[in-house]
Amino acid sequence: METRVAIIGIIVEQENAVEQLNAVLHTYGKYIIGRMGIPYREKGISIISIAIDAPQDIISALSGKIGRIEGISAKTAYSK
């Protein structure tokens, strides 16, 4: 199956959402290339970027599940 590389940018605005986010990311762990998290204490948020190599439907499913978590915003950018 053909895969695509994508970056999912995540903003965590509610700290209590992190556990649910980590559970979702763990489920898709075999597709994740890398993860970087930056706490921005002055604003009370965390910024996370996820690099992923997966089939299009897997990326869409992961992005959708992350976006449905209350207190979290996510956007996805795809390679060509």
Helices and strands as residue ranges (DSSP letters): E 4-12, G 15-17, H 18-27, G 29-31, E 32-40, E 45-54, H 56-67, E 72-78
